[in-house]
């Protein structure tokens, strides 16, 4: 059981996964990336196959998760300061895109039908502690 690989993270593209892989290998943890070549060949299939899987040996899972947690990055504003949640004043805030209005929905639909990238997306912040969503200023 200790010689099997377990998935500890997923990334939409291989660049971020390669950076994290290098960090884990620098700490002596054996790392395996799955589906990175497929996504490098055709990035549009990333969502369909679940992204690049970052796998480590089962015996190293806890140490690898601790390292991943220590390098977790959160959103910063234009001045380089961490974005704080207006509800709980915590700095565990992430940026995500969402389809919230007719314009972004139509852009998504056209992009889906014709195989192009979306023209218009909306971004919002989401606090990981209190789960409140608030707009980008």
C-alpha positions in Angstrom: 0.0 0.0 0.0 2.9 2.3 0.7 4.2 1.9 -2.9 1.1 3.2 -4.5 0.6 6.8 -5.7 -2.2 9.0 -4.4 -3.5 12.2 -6.0 -3.0 15.2 -3.8 -3.7 18.0 -6.2 -5.1 18.8 -9.6 -4.1 21.7 -11.9 -5.7 23.0 -15.1 -2.3 23.2 -16.9 1.0 21.5 -16.4 3.1 24.7 -15.8 1.8 25.1 -12.2 2.0 21.4 -11.6 5.7 21.4 -12.7 6.5 24.2 -10.3 4.9 22.3 -7.4 6.5 19.1 -8.5 9.9 20.8 -8.3 9.2 22.1 -4.8 8.2 18.6 -3.6 11.1 16.9 -5.2 13.5 19.5 -3.6 12.2 18.2 -0.2 12.9 14.6 -1.2 9.3 13.5 -2.1 8.9 11.4 -5.2 6.3 12.9 -7.5 4.4 11.7 -10.6 2.3 13.8 -12.9 -0.5 12.2 -14.8 -2.2 13.6 -18.0 0.3 16.4 -18.3 1.4 15.4 -21.8 -2.2 15.1 -23.0 -3.1 18.6 -21.7 0.1 20.0 -23.1 -0.9 18.6 -26.5 -4.5 19.9 -26.3 -5.2 22.3 -23.4 -8.9 22.4 -24.2 -9.4 18.9 -22.8 -8.1 19.9 -19.4 -11.6 20.2 -17.9 -12.8 17.0 -19.5 -10.1 14.8 -18.1 -9.8 16.5 -14.7 -6.6 18.4 -15.2 -3.0 17.4 -14.4 -3.0 15.1 -11.4 -0.1 15.6 -9.0 0.6 12.2 -7.3 2.9 11.2 -4.5 3.6 7.9 -2.8 1.1 7.1 -0.1 3.8 7.1 2.6 4.7 10.7 1.7 1.1 12.0 1.4 0.9 13.9 4.7 4.3 15.6 4.2 3.4 16.6 0.7 0.0 18.0 1.8 1.7 20.0 4.5 4.1 21.5 1.9 1.2 22.3 -0.4 -0.6 24.0 2.4 2.4 26.1 3.3 2.8 27.4 -0.3 -0.9 28.1 -0.9 -1.2 31.5 -2.6 -4.1 33.8 -2.1 -5.2 36.9 -4.0 -3.4 40.2 -3.8 -4.5 43.7 -4.9 -2.7 46.0 -7.4 -0.4 47.2 -4.7 0.8 43.7 -3.7 -1.3 43.6 -0.5 -3.4 40.6 0.4 -7.1 41.0 -0.3 -9.2 40.8 2.9 -12.7 39.5 3.2 -15.2 42.3 4.1 -17.2 39.8 6.3 -14.6 38.1 8.5 -11.4 40.2 7.7 -9.4 37.0 6.8 -6.9 36.9 4.0 -7.8 33.5 2.7 -9.4 34.9 -0.5 -9.3 33.4 -4.0 -10.2 34.8 -7.4 -12.5 32.8 -9.6 -14.5 33.4 -12.8 -18.2 33.0 -13.0 -21.0 33.4 -15.5 -23.4 35.7 -13.9 -25.1 37.8 -16.6 -26.5 37.4 -20.1 -23.4 38.9 -21.8 -21.0 36.4 -20.2 -23.5 33.5 -20.8 -23.8 34.3 -24.5 -20.0 34.6 -24.8 -19.7 31.2 -23.1 -22.3 29.7 -25.4 -20.7 31.1 -28.6 -17.3 29.9 -27.4 -18.7 26.5 -26.7 -20.5 26.2 -30.1 -17.7 27.5 -32.2 -14.7 26.2 -30.2 -13.3 29.6 -29.4 -12.2 31.2 -26.1 -14.8 33.2 -24.1 -15.0 36.9 -24.9 -16.4 38.1 -21.6 -16.0 36.7 -18.1 -16.8 38.0 -14.7 -14.4 37.6 -11.8 -15.2 37.6 -8.1 -13.4 36.9 -4.9 -14.5 34.1 -2.5 -13.4 33.8 1.1 -12.4 30.3 1.9 -13.2 30.7 5.6 -16.8 32.2 5.6 -17.6 31.3 2.0 -18.8 34.9 1.1 -18.5 36.1 -2.5 -17.7 39.7 -3.2 -16.8 41.6 -6.4 -13.4 42.6 -7.7 -12.9 46.4 -7.2 
